[in-house]
Amino acid sequence: MPIRRLPPETVNRIAAGEVVERPSSAIKELVENALDAGATRVEVQADGGGLTRILIADDGHGMAADQLALAIERHATSKLEPDDAGDVDLLRIHTLGFRGEALPSIGSVARLTITSRPKEGGDAHAITVEGGDQRPVSPAGFPGPHGARVEVRDLFYATPARLKFMKSERSEAMAISEEIKRQAMAHEAVAFTLDLDGKTTLRLPAEHPGDVGRLKRLAALLGRDFEANALLIDQERDGVRLSGYAGLPTYSRGNAAHQYLFVNGRPVKDRLLQGALRGAYADFLARDRHPAAVLFLDIDPLYVDVNVHPAKAEVRFRDPALVRGLIVGALRHALAAAGHRASTTVAADALSGFRPHSGVAAGAGYSPSSPSAQGWSGWQGWAAPATATAQVLPGLNERSARIETLDRPEEFAQPVQSHGQVIDPLDYPLGAARAQLHGTYIVSQTRDGLIVVDQHAAHERLVYERMKTQMAAGSVTRQALLTPEVVELDPAEAERVSARADELAQLGLIVEPFGAGAVLVRETPALLGDTDVQGLIRDIADDLAEHGAALALSERLGEVCGTMACHGSVRAGRVLSAPEMNALLRQMEATPHSGQCNHGRPTYVELKLGDLEKLFGRR
């Protein structure tokens, strides 16, 4: 068969299959054009899921008549500037768009009309393209002083086969809404409006650039709960800056839909970034829970490649280890700074579980031994022994744990000396312990409410954090295998594992190359016990290929530490004295991450006095 040149119309339609996958893809390209044009206001309208009509209006710098004809030509763009030799540097891309494919691709599969008035002055003009057929530029009316209006009708009418792969109008409309939300997150200083089928679904005013304006924009898009439970992220390393907000572990989700990642203002979906996010929360969430986060990475364009795919949703980093380390370190630093803080939604969930009592009156046939009083059988109160003794709560440090029990428990409610200051126990963040319920839950009183603590989950976190500290200090105990084990791998996998031998040794795993396509394992972490060496090495190889880090070993060690912490913690059902309960509260206040257990569940619930008053109709 002879080789033939494809007609330009066919070339554009082929390109449209990559650039314009669905209506939301077209809107993404057009909105990015508006942002690159310096728009401070972007209005989006979509009818019929974007298949019937799309309109993007902005107040950017606009285009003159002679520029309109160029705009719809393939690979014609104003965003790349050639040097004196006529070469274009694709390694320093500062704009969202740069390929010059979006408009000709859309015009080849739809009815496209562009109307624009340049900021420099002059009349407005319009150009129309229908299925690749270009009409002449003509004068037109324009509602504003400058900017552009891009209207797309009958998307994919020129490629009917593509219409068969579209989802329902509702699904396409949801995808459009999600795309506009992403763009609005990345550009808080730009006002956005979204109308779907004539109904305004999103109206976002412009916010002041910076952390405060960004959080207001995120609150408008993700809800007030995210605002109340978000931790500020702002770290820089070797010229790479990570900023944004990440949710507390107890504000987790059942899927990753609330994870938004941006590189130089560009929404991206990158496995490295997602893997780093997962690694940062590995100690705080179960595998089926996902953190909520909106992260912005600012990096020199020279060190990131955005020209990976026409859709520009994927990126490649020159130094992925630096980026991953920055993300993990910044998130863990923020989580540690949060201390014992738990999400505000914990209290709301607890309050929703309360129901007004509507049964038999309290005085009708009530006795402490009756079945109706069974719920009170676990109340322990201030059960102090007759003689004062010194007790040590397992897992707590000597200073916090060795506290004498009191002959008269009411004495503990008196102010105490701490570092030369007199502190009322009610002024501690977690208050003063008042009682124990069912041998499992500690009830403490604060100045403006009460707190209920799951004693086992709380102490489990304390023990786990101490074990993590030991691991971080390089004191991971290793056990030598009686017979070194050879693990057969793909040559590339074996090379990746061998290259990280020093890193693995710090985690207690000693490996070395063993010919082409194999590694030899001599020692494993003692915490893992009799582990599946073959499976462990293969999991590590997969992690190195996908995320650039040995997450499998870290996670397995974390799981073992969590199991050991669970078995070494105060068990549910154990009766604690008042000093023991208060020792646990003070240790929680001094331990990072104590607001959630190793699986992301809250270790305590705080109810303000106002919440209690609502339960009884007082407000």
Wavefront OBJ file of the C-alpha trace (Angstrom):
o trace
v 0.000 0.000 0.000
v 1.404 3.444 -0.910
v 1.955 6.024 1.846
v -0.408 9.011 1.576
v -0.659 12.364 3.323
v -3.847 12.726 5.321
v -6.063 15.738 4.568
v -5.785 18.555 7.137
v -9.425 18.023 8.193
v -8.711 14.374 9.005
v -5.552 15.308 10.902
v -7.505 17.772 13.044
v -10.213 15.214 13.789
v -7.603 12.667 14.839
v -6.032 15.277 17.106
v -9.456 16.134 18.489
v -9.744 12.561 19.753
v -6.793 13.232 22.078
v -7.433 16.848 23.029
v -11.256 16.878 23.169
v -12.263 13.614 24.739
v -15.606 14.885 26.103
v -17.331 18.259 26.677
v -15.430 18.883 29.904
v -12.163 18.479 27.973
v -13.199 21.205 25.532
v -14.197 23.488 28.401
v -10.861 22.851 30.127
v -8.942 23.962 27.036
v -11.083 27.057 26.516
v -10.939 28.120 30.166
v -7.151 27.728 30.185
v -7.001 29.951 27.084
v -8.987 32.579 28.981
v -6.691 32.361 32.005
v -3.586 32.607 29.826
v -5.148 35.732 28.287
v -5.145 37.411 31.713
v -8.869 37.111 32.426
v -10.129 38.176 35.856
v -13.642 36.900 35.155
v -14.641 33.678 33.401
v -18.253 32.747 32.640
v -19.139 29.247 31.491
v -22.464 28.086 30.092
v -23.265 24.525 29.035
v -26.484 23.019 27.715
v -27.270 19.357 27.175
v -24.188 18.219 29.084
v -22.066 20.452 26.848
v -22.971 18.521 23.706
v -25.654 20.973 22.597
v -23.938 24.248 23.452
v -20.901 25.590 25.283
v -20.117 29.267 25.851
v -16.949 30.611 27.479
v -16.805 34.388 28.048
v -13.835 36.222 29.563
v -12.432 39.717 30.021
v -8.888 38.891 28.880
v -6.788 40.874 26.443
v -8.744 39.567 23.423
v -7.657 39.174 19.803
v -7.535 41.460 16.796
v -9.164 40.503 13.463
v -5.934 39.262 11.892
v -5.254 37.066 14.937
v -8.624 35.308 14.789
v -7.783 33.548 11.539
v -4.462 32.368 12.960
v -6.059 31.162 16.191
v -7.917 28.336 14.444
v -4.877 27.105 12.542
v -3.190 23.985 13.844
v -0.109 24.619 16.044
v -0.590 28.365 15.956
v -0.154 29.899 19.423
v 0.802 33.147 21.136
v 2.260 31.356 24.166
v 5.630 30.227 22.814
v 8.189 32.827 21.785
v 10.977 31.795 19.360
v 14.480 33.083 20.019
v 16.665 34.977 17.553
v 17.574 31.716 15.826
v 13.916 30.781 15.442
v 14.061 27.974 18.021
v 11.357 27.513 20.663
v 12.294 26.368 24.185
v 9.804 23.665 25.207
v 11.573 23.207 28.551
v 10.404 26.526 30.022
v 6.645 26.601 29.609
v 4.979 29.180 31.863
v 1.463 29.058 30.432
v -1.341 26.522 30.785
v -1.677 26.030 27.050
v 1.072 26.011 24.445
v 0.407 23.338 21.801
v -1.986 25.334 19.614
v -4.309 22.353 19.092
v -7.479 23.068 21.056
v -9.306 25.536 18.814
v -8.631 23.779 15.465
v -9.508 20.427 17.068
v -12.829 21.739 18.399
v -13.577 23.471 15.108
v -13.061 20.214 13.223
v -15.745 18.310 15.176
v -18.235 21.059 16.098
v -19.655 24.449 15.106
v -17.209 26.950 16.600
v -17.650 30.731 16.765
v -15.057 33.045 18.325
v -15.919 36.685 18.966
v -13.267 38.980 20.386
v -12.347 42.615 20.999
v -8.675 43.415 21.727
v -7.673 45.274 24.872
v -5.558 47.667 22.834
v -8.723 49.054 21.266
v -10.605 48.592 18.021
v -13.781 46.889 16.855
v -14.906 43.388 17.694
v -14.729 40.647 15.070
v -15.866 37.038 14.823
v -14.875 33.907 12.963
v -16.820 30.668 12.497
v -15.641 27.128 11.783
v -18.094 24.272 11.115
v -16.700 20.769 10.910
v -13.356 22.123 9.723
v -14.948 24.494 7.172
v -13.673 27.997 7.950
v -15.767 31.141 7.320
v -14.245 34.612 6.747
v -13.626 36.972 9.647
v -16.441 39.539 9.960
v -17.348 42.475 12.249
v -19.466 41.558 15.247
v -20.978 42.993 18.391
v -19.332 42.443 21.783
v -20.897 43.123 25.208
v -17.724 44.216 27.040
v -14.798 46.570 26.528
v -12.424 43.688 25.705
v -12.113 39.928 25.940
v -13.393 36.908 24.060
v -16.542 34.789 23.721
v -16.112 31.264 22.408
v -19.303 29.386 21.499
v -19.325 25.689 20.616
v -22.500 24.116 19.269
v -23.282 20.508 18.384
v -20.038 19.072 19.722
v -18.956 15.930 17.798
v -21.653 16.378 15.148
v -18.913 15.891 12.535
v -17.814 12.633 14.210
v -21.089 10.878 15.091
v -19.264 7.739 16.249
v -17.786 9.708 19.157
v -21.279 10.591 20.396
v -21.954 6.904 21.101
v -19.235 6.964 23.754
v -20.639 9.940 25.654
v -22.261 9.372 29.018
v -25.624 10.779 30.081
v -26.167 14.522 30.020
v -26.156 14.532 33.819
v -22.803 12.733 33.977
v -21.271 15.100 31.435
v -22.639 18.091 33.356
v -21.080 16.753 36.565
v -17.732 16.371 34.789
v -17.986 19.990 33.599
v -18.738 21.188 37.129
v -15.774 19.254 38.501
v -13.467 20.745 35.871
v -14.537 24.302 36.679
v -14.003 23.618 40.385
v -10.432 22.530 39.696
v -9.700 25.637 37.667
v -11.294 27.837 40.339
v -9.161 26.234 43.075
v -5.969 27.046 41.213
v -6.918 30.672 40.476
v -8.614 32.208 43.499
v -8.087 35.749 42.147
v -10.356 34.996 39.156
v -14.155 35.115 39.418
v -15.962 32.086 37.977
v -19.592 31.551 37.029
v -21.075 28.268 35.796
v -24.543 27.912 34.266
v -25.838 24.445 33.393
v -28.983 24.315 31.268
v -29.862 27.886 32.202
v -29.411 27.384 35.951
v -26.524 28.996 37.837
v -24.798 26.218 39.774
v -21.586 28.020 40.694
v -20.882 31.689 41.353
v -17.494 32.449 42.854
v -16.309 36.027 43.432
v -12.643 36.860 43.026
v -10.629 36.434 46.234
v -7.417 38.109 47.335
v -4.361 36.113 46.255
v -2.729 34.221 49.095
v -3.537 31.675 51.770
v -6.573 33.484 53.191
v -8.226 34.000 49.801
v -7.355 30.473 48.728
v -8.954 28.960 51.833
v -12.109 31.036 51.268
v -12.280 29.727 47.707
v -11.748 26.124 48.884
v -14.427 26.546 51.547
v -16.873 27.720 48.880
v -16.094 24.672 46.736
v -15.491 21.903 49.291
v -17.647 23.106 52.167
v -17.140 24.706 55.555
v -16.161 21.369 57.069
v -13.031 21.314 54.929
v -12.192 24.851 56.021
v -12.591 23.928 59.695
v -10.494 20.757 59.415
v -7.788 21.799 56.949
v -4.128 22.144 57.886
v -2.048 24.829 56.159
v 0.818 23.413 54.088
v 3.711 25.693 53.156
v 7.165 24.171 52.742
v 10.034 24.789 50.349
v 13.047 22.656 49.486
v 15.736 23.264 46.856
v 13.617 25.819 45.029
v 10.458 23.665 44.997
v 7.525 25.003 47.019
v 4.529 23.038 48.251
v 1.507 24.942 49.531
v -2.187 24.339 50.044
v -4.330 22.581 52.619
v -4.672 18.993 53.835
v -7.429 17.565 56.002
v -7.002 16.001 59.422
v -6.880 12.186 59.386
v -10.251 12.002 61.119
v -11.649 14.070 58.237
v -10.981 11.254 55.760
v -13.086 9.985 52.864
v -14.061 6.633 51.395
v -12.445 7.492 48.033
v -9.829 9.808 46.580
v -12.334 12.213 45.006
v -11.339 14.986 47.446
v -7.676 14.996 46.412
v -6.702 17.861 44.115
v -3.145 18.300 42.872
v -1.742 21.242 40.898
v 1.661 21.829 39.350
v 2.415 25.471 38.474
v -1.314 26.200 38.529
v -2.146 23.258 36.260
v -4.552 20.535 37.474
v -2.792 17.184 37.111
v -3.316 13.521 37.902
v 0.075 12.111 38.757
v 0.802 8.739 40.368
v 3.915 10.087 42.068
v 1.990 12.870 43.796
v -0.876 10.584 44.757
v 1.558 7.982 46.072
v 3.340 10.610 48.157
v 0.020 11.739 49.596
v -0.843 8.161 50.505
v 2.577 7.642 52.070
v 2.276 10.749 54.232
v -0.997 9.483 55.748
v 0.038 5.818 55.903
v 0.386 5.888 59.710
v -2.992 7.492 60.276
v -5.522 5.946 57.902
v -6.786 2.479 57.105
v -6.258 1.301 53.534
v -9.891 1.954 52.615
v -9.800 5.576 53.794
v -8.378 8.501 51.840
v -7.252 11.968 52.964
v -8.773 15.177 51.656
v -6.165 17.582 50.299
v -5.637 20.444 47.870
v -1.924 20.788 47.130
v -0.089 23.254 44.891
v 3.432 22.549 43.696
v 5.446 25.465 42.327
v 8.589 24.388 40.508
v 10.914 25.816 37.888
v 9.436 24.775 34.488
v 12.882 23.539 33.563
v 12.496 20.693 36.084
v 9.050 19.475 35.052
v 7.838 18.205 31.682
v 4.219 19.099 30.924
v 4.442 18.047 27.275
v 3.706 14.383 28.035
v 0.206 14.137 26.548
v -1.944 16.508 24.481
v -4.441 16.718 27.333
v -1.631 18.112 29.574
v -2.994 16.278 32.615
v 0.220 14.315 33.200
v 3.646 15.633 34.153
v 7.138 14.217 34.614
v 9.650 15.509 37.152
v 13.389 15.636 36.637
v 13.921 14.810 40.336
v 10.887 12.790 41.492
v 12.550 11.814 44.791
v 12.876 15.486 45.759
v 9.204 16.148 44.977
v 7.991 13.074 46.826
v 10.169 13.810 49.841
v 8.900 17.375 49.983
v 5.258 16.276 49.899
v 5.657 13.555 52.524
v 7.768 15.759 54.784
v 5.496 18.797 54.547
v 2.342 16.806 55.229
v 3.838 14.926 58.166
v 5.133 18.188 59.615
v 1.643 19.696 59.420
v 0.051 16.588 60.935
v 2.560 16.608 63.781
v 1.900 20.310 64.427
v -1.823 19.516 64.736
v -1.011 17.557 67.912
v -4.019 15.794 69.404
v -6.523 17.797 67.337
v -9.445 15.833 65.873
v -11.840 16.993 63.175
v -14.919 19.041 64.028
v -17.086 16.531 62.193
v -16.428 13.993 64.966
v -18.595 15.976 67.385
v -21.288 16.466 64.735
v -21.379 12.737 64.042
v -21.618 12.027 67.763
v -24.467 14.493 68.227
v -26.366 12.948 65.326
v -26.322 9.644 67.218
v -28.244 11.030 70.168
v -31.996 10.499 70.243
v -34.490 12.056 72.690
v -35.688 9.545 75.306
v -39.350 8.673 74.842
v -39.685 5.503 76.960
v -40.984 4.858 80.474
v -40.622 7.652 83.002
v -37.412 7.486 84.996
v -39.145 6.853 88.329
v -41.408 4.028 87.162
v -40.172 0.805 88.724
v -36.505 1.765 88.473
v -33.843 0.011 90.513
v -30.105 -0.249 89.995
v -30.347 -4.007 89.463
v -33.220 -3.899 86.992
v -32.601 -4.559 83.269
v -33.505 -0.964 82.477
v -30.553 0.188 84.568
v -28.105 -2.095 82.840
v -26.546 0.777 80.952
v -25.217 2.199 84.236
v -23.427 -0.968 85.317
v -20.220 0.157 83.622
v -19.952 3.512 85.449
v -16.739 3.440 87.449
v -16.555 6.948 88.870
v -13.733 7.794 91.286
v -12.906 4.293 92.481
v -9.810 5.117 94.541
v -8.377 2.598 96.993
v -8.475 3.277 100.702
v -4.706 3.613 100.873
v -2.663 5.726 98.489
v -0.435 3.641 96.211
v 1.878 4.353 93.290
v 0.807 2.817 89.977
v 2.414 2.903 86.556
v 0.261 2.947 83.441
v 1.948 0.656 80.853
v 3.457 2.532 77.944
v 3.468 5.977 79.558
v 6.719 7.632 80.537
v 7.795 7.580 84.165
v 7.055 11.241 84.800
v 3.489 11.078 83.526
v 2.586 7.586 84.709
v 3.838 7.334 88.277
v 1.132 9.293 90.073
v -0.233 8.334 93.429
v -3.940 7.626 93.730
v -5.851 9.757 96.203
v -7.777 8.891 99.339
v -10.191 11.726 98.551
v -10.688 11.930 94.769
v -12.209 15.405 94.973
v -8.714 16.681 95.758
v -7.684 16.111 92.165
v -10.080 18.843 91.074
v -7.939 21.408 92.871
v -5.385 23.534 90.964
v -1.980 21.914 90.452
v 1.567 23.228 90.060
v 3.208 22.889 86.631
v 6.520 24.586 85.788
v 5.970 27.047 88.614
v 2.464 27.975 87.440
v -0.845 27.109 89.052
v -3.078 25.366 86.491
v -6.679 24.404 86.966
v -7.167 20.883 85.513
v -10.196 22.197 83.638
v -7.899 24.441 81.594
v -5.961 21.558 80.067
v -6.919 20.936 76.399
v -8.427 17.566 77.308
v -9.677 18.674 80.716
v -9.842 16.737 83.977
v -11.032 13.129 84.122
v -14.350 12.783 85.937
v -15.425 9.175 85.358
v -14.992 5.957 83.416
v -17.881 4.340 81.551
v -18.102 0.611 80.892
v -14.424 0.214 81.647
v -13.706 1.631 78.182
v -14.489 5.341 77.916
v -13.008 8.158 79.968
v -15.241 11.173 80.547
v -13.385 14.420 81.219
v -14.644 17.922 81.901
v -13.244 21.009 80.189
v -13.929 24.654 80.877
v -16.644 24.808 78.205
v -17.805 21.224 77.647
v -16.895 17.585 78.037
v -14.709 15.024 76.280
v -15.200 11.274 75.879
v -11.981 9.308 75.276
v -11.637 5.758 73.960
v -8.902 4.665 76.366
v -7.657 1.726 74.266
v -7.499 3.637 70.976
v -5.800 6.607 72.646
v -3.145 4.556 74.422
v -2.566 2.497 71.270
v -1.594 5.689 69.438
v 0.746 6.720 72.257
v 2.578 3.384 72.195
v 2.705 3.405 68.400
v 4.259 6.877 68.271
v 6.953 5.774 70.702
v 7.781 2.768 68.511
v 7.938 5.013 65.433
v 10.413 7.251 67.237
v 12.629 4.242 67.840
v 12.468 3.333 64.154
v 13.313 6.895 63.130
v 16.362 6.765 65.393
v 17.687 3.857 63.327
v 17.160 1.259 66.004
v 15.230 -1.206 63.832
v 16.350 -4.657 64.967
v 17.285 -7.090 62.190
v 17.185 -10.871 62.110
v 19.520 -12.889 59.889
v 17.999 -15.584 57.699
v 19.391 -19.073 58.309
v 19.643 -19.434 54.545
v 19.828 -16.262 52.440
v 16.896 -16.176 50.052
v 17.216 -15.472 46.327
v 14.314 -13.536 44.782
v 13.936 -13.701 41.002
v 12.791 -10.431 39.429
v 12.655 -8.670 36.120
v 16.149 -7.242 35.431
v 14.860 -3.676 35.651
v 13.067 -4.443 38.932
v 16.169 -6.107 40.380
v 18.244 -3.071 39.469
v 15.762 -0.712 41.133
v 15.743 -2.762 44.345
v 19.542 -3.041 44.422
v 19.916 0.702 43.877
v 17.889 1.331 47.053
v 19.883 -1.119 49.206
v 21.067 1.609 51.594
v 17.534 2.921 52.098
v 16.221 -0.595 52.712
v 19.017 -1.279 55.194
v 17.789 1.623 57.323
v 14.456 -0.170 57.523
v 16.114 -3.410 58.567
v 16.196 -5.205 55.193
v 19.602 -6.250 53.849
v 19.651 -7.026 50.111
v 22.389 -7.255 47.515
v 22.542 -7.957 43.768
v 22.664 -11.636 42.782
v 23.362 -11.756 39.086
v 21.055 -10.453 36.372
v 17.407 -10.331 37.405
v 17.769 -11.429 41.039
v 18.530 -10.085 44.520
v 19.783 -11.888 47.607
v 18.077 -11.205 50.938
v 20.288 -11.788 53.999
v 18.419 -10.059 56.841
v 14.866 -8.878 57.464
v 13.317 -6.604 60.124
v 12.758 -8.520 63.356
v 9.373 -6.818 63.724
v 8.085 -8.761 60.717
v 8.834 -12.140 62.270
v 8.549 -15.076 59.875
v 7.596 -13.020 56.823
v 7.076 -13.879 53.155
v 10.386 -12.631 51.786
v 9.488 -13.294 48.159
v 6.231 -11.371 48.409
v 7.849 -8.537 50.351
v 10.590 -7.967 47.762
v 8.118 -8.078 44.879
v 5.873 -5.551 46.617
v 8.878 -3.308 47.160
v 9.824 -3.607 43.490
v 6.282 -2.619 42.490
v 6.373 0.395 44.820
v 9.717 1.527 43.444
v 8.379 1.280 39.901
v 5.170 3.151 40.643
v 6.065 5.599 43.398
v 9.854 5.676 43.550
v 9.874 4.582 47.200
v 9.677 1.318 49.147
v 6.250 1.869 50.632
v 5.552 -1.838 51.085
v 8.269 -2.332 53.710
v 7.401 0.899 55.508
v 3.727 -0.017 55.550
v 4.416 -3.541 56.754
v 6.613 -2.256 59.546
v 3.882 0.249 60.343
v 1.280 -2.498 60.478
v 3.461 -4.602 62.764
v 4.110 -1.629 65.021
v 0.380 -0.973 65.092
v -0.351 -4.591 66.011
v 2.288 -4.581 68.728
v 0.993 -1.254 70.025
v -2.519 -2.671 70.099
v -1.447 -5.669 72.184
v 0.672 -3.498 74.473
v -1.993 -0.909 75.186
v -4.558 -0.454 77.902
v -7.361 -2.828 77.031
v -10.998 -1.924 76.877
v -12.688 -3.116 80.046
v -9.796 -2.315 82.365
v -10.802 -0.142 85.301
v -8.530 2.906 85.651
v -8.075 5.104 88.688
v -8.515 8.858 88.440
v -4.741 9.563 88.342
v -4.285 6.952 85.626
v -7.007 8.497 83.512
v -5.522 11.968 83.904
v -2.052 10.659 83.125
v -3.420 9.303 79.860
v -5.021 12.663 79.020
v -1.813 14.591 79.714
v 0.225 12.191 77.599
v -2.274 12.575 74.723
v -1.844 16.344 74.860
v 1.930 15.961 74.537
v 1.891 13.360 71.730
v 1.445 14.231 68.036
v -1.366 12.541 66.126
v -3.101 11.381 69.333
v -6.423 12.644 68.022
v -6.831 9.490 65.933
v -5.896 5.863 66.296
v -3.676 3.987 63.838
v -6.677 3.437 61.546
v -7.846 7.036 61.348
v -10.695 6.704 63.818
v -11.014 9.431 66.471
v -9.616 8.686 69.917
v -11.871 11.243 71.575
v -15.065 13.208 70.988
v -15.453 16.739 72.294
v -18.870 18.222 72.965
v -19.110 21.906 73.751
v -21.556 23.190 76.350
v -23.619 24.651 73.522
v -23.879 21.184 71.942
v -25.151 19.731 75.204
v -27.673 22.531 75.564
v -28.989 21.741 72.077
v -29.542 18.120 73.070
v -31.884 19.240 75.848
v -33.566 22.025 73.887
v -31.931 24.799 75.881
v -30.948 26.658 72.707
l 1 2 3 4 5 6 7 8 9 10 11 12 13 14 15 16 17 18 19 20 21 22 23 24 25 26 27 28 29 30 31 32 33 34 35 36 37 38 39 40 41 42 43 44 45 46 47 48 49 50 51 52 53 54 55 56 57 58 59 60 61 62 63 64 65 66 67 68 69 70 71 72 73 74 75 76 77 78 79 80 81 82 83 84 85 86 87 88 89 90 91 92 93 94 95 96 97 98 99 100 101 102 103 104 105 106 107 108 109 110 111 112 113 114 115 116 117 118 119 120 121 122 123 124 125 126 127 128 129 130 131 132 133 134 135 136 137 138 139 140 141 142 143 144 145 146 147 148 149 150 151 152 153 154 155 156 157 158 159 160 161 162 163 164 165 166 167 168 169 170 171 172 173 174 175 176 177 178 179 180 181 182 183 184 185 186 187 188 189 190 191 192 193 194 195 196 197 198 199 200 201 202 203 204 205 206 207 208 209 210 211 212 213 214 215 216 217 218 219 220 221 222 223 224 225 226 227 228 229 230 231 232 233 234 235 236 237 238 239 240 241 242 243 244 245 246 247 248 249 250 251 252 253 254 255 256 257 258 259 260 261 262 263 264 265 266 267 268 269 270 271 272 273 274 275 276 277 278 279 280 281 282 283 284 285 286 287 288 289 290 291 292 293 294 295 296 297 298 299 300 301 302 303 304 305 306 307 308 309 310 311 312 313 314 315 316 317 318 319 320 321 322 323 324 325 326 327 328 329 330 331 332 333 334 335 336 337 338 339 340 341 342 343 344 345 346 347 348 349 350 351 352 353 354 355 356 357 358 359 360 361 362 363 364 365 366 367 368 369 370 371 372 373 374 375 376 377 378 379 380 381 382 383 384 385 386 387 388 389 390 391 392 393 394 395 396 397 398 399 400 401 402 403 404 405 406 407 408 409 410 411 412 413 414 415 416 417 418 419 420 421 422 423 424 425 426 427 428 429 430 431 432 433 434 435 436 437 438 439 440 441 442 443 444 445 446 447 448 449 450 451 452 453 454 455 456 457 458 459 460 461 462 463 464 465 466 467 468 469 470 471 472 473 474 475 476 477 478 479 480 481 482 483 484 485 486 487 488 489 490 491 492 493 494 495 496 497 498 499 500 501 502 503 504 505 506 507 508 509 510 511 512 513 514 515 516 517 518 519 520 521 522 523 524 525 526 527 528 529 530 531 532 533 534 535 536 537 538 539 540 541 542 543 544 545 546 547 548 549 550 551 552 553 554 555 556 557 558 559 560 561 562 563 564 565 566 567 568 569 570 571 572 573 574 575 576 577 578 579 580 581 582 583 584 585 586 587 588 589 590 591 592 593 594 595 596 597 598 599 600 601 602 603 604 605 606 607 608 609 610 611 612 613 614 615 616 617 618 619
